[in-house]
Amino acid sequence: MLKTKSTTCNIPPKGSPETMTGHRIVLTGGGTGGHIYPALSVAEHLKGRPDVEAILYIGAIGHPEEKLARENGLEFVGIKVSGLPRKLSPKLFTWPFEMFAAIMRARAILQAFKPTAVLGTGGYASAPPLAAANMLKIPTAVHEPDAHPGLVNRLLGRKAKLISLGMQGAAGRMSTKFGQIAFNGNPVRGSFLTPMQRDAAAAIMGLRSDLKTVLVTGGSQGAKALNEAVVAALPQLLELEPHIQIVHQCGDKNLNDVKERLAPGLEGSPRYHLRAYFDDLSIAYAVADLAVTRAGAMTVAELAVTGTPAVFVPYPFAAQDHQTHNARYMESQKAATVIMQEDLTGQTIYNQISSLVSDDARLNEMRKRMREIGKPDAARTLAEQVLALSSEYKQTALQG
């Protein structure tokens, strides 16, 4: 049994690639949903296969991947690791020693678990397991969800047998000496692949199915700048003819602030629905004709597979400004429009929404472009590719 400060993981009986009858897969990635959910979506497909002997998720202790992996029924082992400091500080001098210790810890975990392949989906938490796998000559695959690749995937992707791209825009920024690059798209959860019918979704949410619906969401935590701009635009938006309805997910911590900013009479309006969060955002997408949202990789992927046109307001402080790269790529494909946060006001967001909801031809074209970009089979495809690496590794071990 492997132990960490916060978790334990039951390691199946020791063996070797020569004696294993099934695949033993390590998943690693963390920090944000864009790094975690692709791994969990791949796990959905791996768990249902009789030839998969064991799956282990390795991530940072106490970070979101631990909770999410456990909720999805995966064995989890945590390691102590942090990201490279971006500013000059004492941490910059101690970080290399911390990373070395994390790699050695990951190596010990891999030696005990004896994986036949390791899949990293980005974030600094994936660096130690991928580096340790390279040391042990275990085949690795990396999945890059964003149009602008992260540092870990750029560096460790060079030794990967497979680089999987979530967005085609990353193709020119990734390279591997030992394998192939495949544009798979970003794996999304099953609920987005089999969306609810519009009428049923509208009934659940208390909406009218005959009105054009604009969904505003800043993610589970909400987005303050987006909330303020939408609230400022609301009086004008609700006067549009034909009428539209707006579903506004503001984030739990922002709910009271949004209510205080609403113009008199708007709270409780039958065409303005304020929500703190959604347990299942796929229901909201099923009724949305247009989404106004941030541009994280998973948000982009979910919009694409559901064919939902978007106005992106990229979060300007995302690592390496990857949200702007994601948004601009989708804009270049004519699937979305973009408002930069420094240009975001009630008037600019009103202008964008009113222009789009009044132009059915453009919305239909954006919907078509979104679906062309969406890759509903991404999780299954990536799972099969990882299993192919595992099979090759096992076959090589048998021959050796």
C-alpha positions as CSV (number, residue, x, y, z in Angstrom):
1,M,0.0,0.0,0.0
2,L,1.3,3.4,-1.0
3,K,0.8,6.2,1.5
4,T,0.8,10.0,1.3
5,K,0.0,12.6,3.9
6,S,-3.5,12.8,2.7
7,T,-4.4,9.6,1.0
8,T,-3.7,5.9,0.5
9,C,-3.9,3.9,-2.6
10,N,-4.1,0.1,-2.8
11,I,-1.5,-1.0,-5.3
12,P,-2.5,-4.3,-6.9
13,P,-0.1,-7.2,-6.5
14,K,3.3,-6.6,-7.9
15,G,4.2,-8.0,-11.3
16,S,6.0,-7.1,-14.4
17,P,4.9,-6.2,-18.0
18,E,5.8,-9.8,-19.0
19,T,3.3,-11.3,-16.6
20,M,0.5,-8.7,-16.7
21,T,-2.7,-9.8,-18.4
22,G,-4.2,-6.3,-18.7
23,H,-3.4,-2.7,-19.1
24,R,-2.2,-0.6,-16.1
25,I,-2.8,3.1,-16.8
26,V,-1.6,6.1,-14.9
27,L,-3.5,9.4,-15.4
28,T,-2.0,12.6,-14.2
29,G,-2.8,16.3,-14.6
30,G,-4.2,19.0,-12.3
31,G,-4.7,22.5,-11.1
32,T,-7.7,23.5,-13.3
33,G,-10.7,21.7,-14.8
34,G,-9.1,22.1,-18.3
35,H,-6.3,19.7,-17.1
36,I,-8.5,17.4,-15.0
37,Y,-11.6,16.7,-16.9
38,P,-9.9,15.4,-20.0
39,A,-8.2,12.7,-17.8
40,L,-11.5,11.9,-16.1
41,S,-13.3,11.6,-19.5
42,V,-10.7,9.2,-20.7
43,A,-11.0,7.3,-17.5
44,E,-14.8,6.8,-18.2
45,H,-13.8,4.8,-21.3
46,L,-11.0,2.9,-19.6
47,K,-13.1,1.8,-16.6
48,G,-15.6,0.0,-18.8
49,R,-13.0,-2.2,-20.6
50,P,-12.3,-5.8,-19.3
51,D,-8.7,-5.6,-20.6
52,V,-7.9,-2.7,-18.3
53,E,-6.4,-4.2,-15.1
54,A,-5.9,-1.0,-13.1
55,I,-6.1,2.8,-13.3
56,L,-4.2,5.2,-11.0
57,Y,-4.6,9.0,-10.8
58,I,-1.5,10.9,-9.6
59,G,-1.9,14.5,-8.7
60,A,-1.0,17.3,-6.3
61,I,-2.0,16.7,-2.6
62,G,-5.1,18.7,-1.6
63,H,-5.7,20.1,-5.1
64,P,-9.0,19.7,-7.1
65,E,-7.9,16.6,-8.9
66,E,-7.8,14.7,-5.7
67,K,-11.5,15.4,-4.9
68,L,-12.6,14.9,-8.5
69,A,-10.7,11.7,-9.0
70,R,-12.2,10.2,-5.9
71,E,-15.7,11.3,-6.9
72,N,-15.2,9.5,-10.2
73,G,-14.2,6.3,-8.4
74,L,-10.5,6.4,-9.2
75,E,-7.6,5.4,-7.0
76,F,-5.6,8.5,-6.2
77,V,-2.1,9.1,-4.9
78,G,-1.0,12.7,-4.1
79,I,2.4,14.1,-4.3
80,K,3.8,17.4,-2.9
81,V,4.5,19.7,-5.9
82,S,4.0,23.3,-6.9
83,G,4.4,25.3,-10.0
84,L,7.6,27.2,-11.1
85,P,7.6,30.6,-9.4
86,R,7.1,33.3,-12.0
87,K,8.7,36.1,-9.9
88,L,12.0,36.4,-8.1
89,S,11.5,35.1,-4.6
90,P,13.2,32.7,-2.1
91,K,10.8,30.0,-3.5
92,L,12.6,30.2,-6.8
93,F,15.8,28.8,-5.1
94,T,14.0,26.0,-3.2
95,W,11.7,25.0,-6.0
96,P,14.2,22.8,-7.9
97,F,14.8,20.7,-4.8
98,E,11.0,20.3,-4.3
99,M,10.5,19.2,-7.9
100,F,13.4,16.7,-7.7
101,A,11.8,15.2,-4.5
102,A,8.4,15.1,-6.3
103,I,10.0,13.2,-9.3
104,M,11.6,10.7,-6.9
105,R,8.3,10.2,-5.1
106,A,6.5,9.7,-8.4
107,R,9.2,7.2,-9.5
108,A,8.6,5.2,-6.4
109,I,4.8,5.2,-7.0
110,L,5.3,4.0,-10.6
111,Q,7.8,1.3,-9.6
112,A,5.2,-0.1,-7.2
113,F,2.2,0.3,-9.5
114,K,4.1,-0.9,-12.7
115,P,2.1,1.0,-15.3
116,T,2.1,0.0,-18.9
117,A,1.4,3.7,-20.1
118,V,1.2,7.1,-18.5
119,L,-1.1,9.9,-19.8
120,G,-0.5,13.5,-18.7
121,T,-3.1,16.1,-19.4
122,G,-1.2,19.2,-18.3
123,G,-0.5,21.4,-15.3
124,Y,2.6,21.2,-13.0
125,A,1.2,18.3,-11.1
126,S,1.7,16.1,-14.2
127,A,5.4,16.9,-14.5
128,P,6.8,14.5,-11.8
129,P,4.9,11.4,-13.0
130,L,5.8,12.1,-16.7
131,A,9.5,12.8,-15.9
132,A,9.6,9.6,-13.7
133,A,8.0,7.6,-16.5
134,N,10.7,8.8,-18.9
135,M,13.3,7.7,-16.4
136,L,11.8,4.2,-16.2
137,K,11.2,4.0,-20.0
138,I,7.5,3.7,-19.6
139,P,5.7,5.1,-22.6
140,T,4.0,8.5,-22.1
141,A,1.3,10.4,-23.9
142,V,0.5,14.1,-23.2
143,H,-2.8,15.8,-24.0
144,E,-2.6,19.6,-24.6
145,P,-6.1,21.1,-24.2
146,D,-5.3,24.7,-25.1
147,A,-4.4,26.6,-28.4
148,H,-1.3,27.8,-26.6
149,P,0.5,24.8,-24.9
150,G,1.6,24.9,-21.3
151,L,5.2,24.7,-20.2
152,V,5.0,21.1,-18.9
153,N,3.5,19.7,-22.0
154,R,5.9,21.6,-24.3
155,L,8.9,20.2,-22.4
156,L,7.8,16.7,-21.6
157,G,5.9,16.3,-24.9
158,R,9.3,16.1,-26.6
159,K,9.8,12.6,-25.2
160,A,6.2,11.5,-25.5
161,K,5.1,8.6,-27.7
162,L,2.0,10.6,-28.4
163,I,1.0,14.2,-28.3
164,S,-2.8,14.7,-28.4
165,L,-4.1,18.2,-29.3
166,G,-7.3,19.6,-28.0
167,M,-7.2,22.5,-30.4
168,Q,-5.6,22.6,-33.8
169,G,-4.1,26.0,-33.1
170,A,-1.4,24.3,-30.9
171,A,0.0,22.2,-33.7
172,G,2.9,24.5,-34.5
173,R,3.9,24.8,-30.9
174,M,4.4,21.1,-30.0
175,S,6.9,18.6,-31.1
176,T,8.0,15.1,-30.2
177,K,11.2,13.1,-31.1
178,F,9.7,9.7,-30.5
179,G,6.1,9.6,-31.5
180,Q,3.2,11.2,-33.3
181,I,1.0,14.2,-33.0
182,A,-2.8,13.7,-33.3
183,F,-5.6,16.3,-33.3
184,N,-8.1,14.6,-31.2
185,G,-10.1,17.5,-29.7
186,N,-10.7,17.8,-26.0
187,P,-12.4,14.9,-24.2
188,V,-15.7,16.0,-22.6
189,R,-18.0,14.4,-20.1
190,G,-20.8,12.1,-21.4
191,S,-23.6,14.5,-20.5
192,F,-22.5,16.9,-23.2
193,L,-22.4,14.2,-25.8
194,T,-26.1,13.2,-25.4
195,P,-27.7,16.6,-24.7
196,M,-31.3,16.9,-23.4
197,Q,-34.0,18.0,-25.8
198,R,-34.5,21.8,-25.8
199,D,-38.2,21.6,-24.5
200,A,-37.2,19.3,-21.7
201,A,-34.2,21.4,-20.7
202,A,-36.3,24.6,-20.7
203,A,-38.9,23.0,-18.5
204,I,-36.3,21.9,-15.9
205,M,-34.9,25.4,-15.8
206,G,-38.2,27.2,-15.8
207,L,-37.6,28.8,-19.2
208,R,-39.7,29.4,-22.3
209,S,-38.6,27.1,-25.1
210,D,-39.9,29.5,-27.8
211,L,-37.7,32.4,-26.9
212,K,-34.1,32.9,-27.9
213,T,-31.9,32.2,-24.9
214,V,-28.6,33.8,-24.0
215,L,-26.5,31.9,-21.4
216,V,-24.0,34.0,-19.4
217,T,-21.5,32.1,-17.4
218,G,-18.1,32.8,-15.9
219,G,-17.6,29.3,-14.8
220,S,-18.4,27.7,-11.4
221,Q,-16.8,30.6,-9.5
222,G,-18.3,33.3,-11.7
223,A,-16.6,36.2,-13.3
224,K,-16.9,39.6,-11.7
225,A,-16.1,41.7,-14.7
226,L,-18.6,39.7,-16.9
227,N,-21.3,40.0,-14.2
228,E,-21.0,43.8,-14.0
229,A,-21.1,44.3,-17.7
230,V,-24.2,42.0,-18.2
231,V,-26.0,43.7,-15.3
232,A,-25.3,47.1,-16.9
233,A,-26.7,45.9,-20.3
234,L,-29.8,44.1,-18.9
235,P,-32.3,46.9,-19.2
236,Q,-31.5,47.3,-22.9
237,L,-31.3,43.6,-23.5
238,L,-34.7,42.9,-22.1
239,E,-36.2,45.6,-24.3
240,L,-35.1,43.8,-27.5
241,E,-37.7,42.8,-30.0
242,P,-38.4,40.0,-30.5
243,H,-37.9,39.3,-26.8
244,I,-35.1,37.2,-25.5
245,Q,-34.5,35.5,-22.2
246,I,-31.2,35.5,-20.3
247,V,-29.8,32.9,-18.0
248,H,-27.1,34.4,-15.8
249,Q,-24.8,32.1,-13.8
250,C,-22.8,34.5,-11.6
251,G,-21.0,32.3,-9.0
252,D,-22.0,31.8,-5.4
253,K,-19.7,34.4,-4.0
254,N,-21.0,37.1,-6.4
255,L,-24.7,36.4,-6.0
256,N,-25.5,39.2,-3.4
257,D,-23.4,41.7,-5.3
258,V,-25.2,41.0,-8.6
259,K,-28.6,41.3,-6.9
260,E,-27.6,44.7,-5.4
261,R,-26.6,46.0,-8.8
262,L,-29.8,45.0,-10.6
263,A,-32.0,47.8,-11.8
264,P,-35.4,47.9,-9.8
265,G,-37.8,45.3,-11.0
266,L,-35.3,43.1,-12.8
267,E,-34.8,40.5,-10.0
268,G,-37.6,38.0,-10.6
269,S,-38.2,39.1,-14.1
270,P,-39.7,36.2,-16.1
271,R,-37.1,36.7,-18.8
272,Y,-34.0,37.1,-16.5
273,H,-32.9,34.0,-14.5
274,L,-30.1,34.5,-12.1
275,R,-28.3,31.4,-10.8
276,A,-25.3,31.0,-8.5
277,Y,-24.1,27.9,-10.2
278,F,-25.2,24.8,-12.2
279,D,-24.8,21.3,-11.1
280,D,-25.0,20.2,-14.8
281,L,-24.2,22.9,-17.3
282,S,-25.1,20.6,-20.2
283,I,-28.8,21.3,-19.4
284,A,-28.2,25.0,-19.9
285,Y,-26.3,24.5,-23.2
286,A,-29.3,22.4,-24.4
287,V,-31.5,25.5,-24.4
288,A,-28.9,28.2,-25.2
289,D,-28.9,29.9,-28.6
290,L,-25.8,31.9,-27.6
291,A,-23.3,31.7,-24.7
292,V,-21.3,34.6,-23.3
293,T,-18.4,33.1,-21.4
294,R,-14.8,32.8,-20.6
295,A,-12.5,30.8,-22.9
296,G,-11.0,27.9,-20.9
297,A,-10.2,24.8,-22.9
298,M,-13.1,22.7,-21.5
299,T,-15.6,25.5,-21.9
300,V,-14.6,25.8,-25.6
301,A,-14.8,22.0,-26.0
302,E,-18.2,21.8,-24.4
303,L,-19.5,24.6,-26.6
304,A,-18.1,22.9,-29.7
305,V,-19.6,19.5,-29.2
306,T,-23.0,21.0,-28.3
307,G,-22.8,23.4,-31.3
308,T,-23.4,26.5,-29.1
309,P,-22.3,29.9,-30.7
310,A,-20.3,32.0,-28.2
311,V,-19.1,35.5,-27.3
312,F,-15.8,34.9,-25.5
313,V,-14.4,37.2,-22.9
314,P,-11.0,35.7,-22.1
315,Y,-9.7,35.8,-18.6
316,P,-6.7,38.1,-19.0
317,F,-4.7,36.6,-16.2
318,A,-4.7,33.0,-17.3
319,A,-1.3,31.3,-17.5
320,Q,0.5,32.3,-20.7
321,D,-2.8,34.1,-21.7
322,H,-4.0,30.8,-23.0
323,Q,-7.7,31.9,-22.9
324,T,-7.0,34.7,-25.4
325,H,-5.3,32.2,-27.7
326,N,-8.3,29.8,-27.4
327,A,-10.8,32.6,-28.0
328,R,-8.9,34.0,-31.0
329,Y,-8.6,30.6,-32.6
330,M,-12.4,30.0,-32.3
331,E,-13.0,33.5,-33.7
332,S,-10.6,32.7,-36.7
333,Q,-12.8,29.7,-37.4
334,K,-15.9,31.9,-37.4
335,A,-17.5,29.9,-34.5
336,A,-17.3,32.8,-32.0
337,T,-16.7,36.5,-31.4
338,V,-14.4,38.0,-28.8
339,I,-14.5,40.9,-26.4
340,M,-11.3,41.6,-24.5
341,Q,-11.9,42.3,-20.9
342,E,-10.3,45.8,-21.2
343,D,-13.0,46.6,-23.8
344,L,-15.9,45.0,-21.8
345,T,-18.7,47.4,-20.8
346,G,-22.4,47.2,-20.7
347,Q,-22.6,48.8,-24.1
348,T,-20.1,46.6,-25.8
349,I,-21.7,43.4,-24.5
350,Y,-25.2,44.8,-25.5
351,N,-23.9,45.6,-29.0
352,Q,-22.5,42.1,-29.4
353,I,-25.5,40.2,-28.1
354,S,-28.1,42.3,-29.8
355,S,-26.3,42.0,-33.1
356,L,-26.0,38.2,-32.9
357,V,-29.5,37.3,-31.7
358,S,-31.1,39.4,-34.5
359,D,-29.0,37.6,-37.2
360,D,-30.3,34.0,-37.6
361,A,-28.1,33.3,-40.6
362,R,-24.9,34.2,-38.7
363,L,-26.0,32.2,-35.6
364,N,-26.6,29.2,-37.8
365,E,-23.2,29.6,-39.4
366,M,-21.5,29.9,-36.0
367,R,-23.4,26.8,-34.8
368,K,-22.3,24.9,-37.9
369,R,-18.6,26.0,-37.4
370,M,-18.7,25.0,-33.7
371,R,-19.9,21.5,-34.5
372,E,-17.2,21.1,-37.2
373,I,-14.6,21.9,-34.5
374,G,-16.2,19.7,-31.9
375,K,-14.8,16.2,-31.5
376,P,-17.4,14.1,-29.7
377,D,-15.2,11.0,-29.9
378,A,-12.2,12.6,-28.4
379,A,-12.2,10.7,-25.1
380,R,-12.7,7.3,-26.8
381,T,-10.0,8.1,-29.4
382,L,-7.5,9.2,-26.8
383,A,-8.2,6.2,-24.6
384,E,-7.6,3.8,-27.6
385,Q,-4.4,5.5,-28.4
386,V,-3.1,5.2,-24.8
387,L,-4.1,1.5,-24.8
388,A,-2.2,1.1,-28.1
389,L,1.0,2.5,-26.4
390,S,0.4,0.1,-23.5
391,S,0.1,-2.9,-25.8
392,E,3.3,-2.0,-27.6
393,Y,5.1,-1.7,-24.3
394,K,3.8,-5.0,-23.1
395,Q,4.7,-6.7,-26.4
396,T,8.2,-5.2,-26.3
397,A,8.7,-6.5,-22.8
398,L,7.6,-10.0,-23.8
399,Q,10.1,-10.0,-26.7
400,G,12.8,-8.7,-24.4
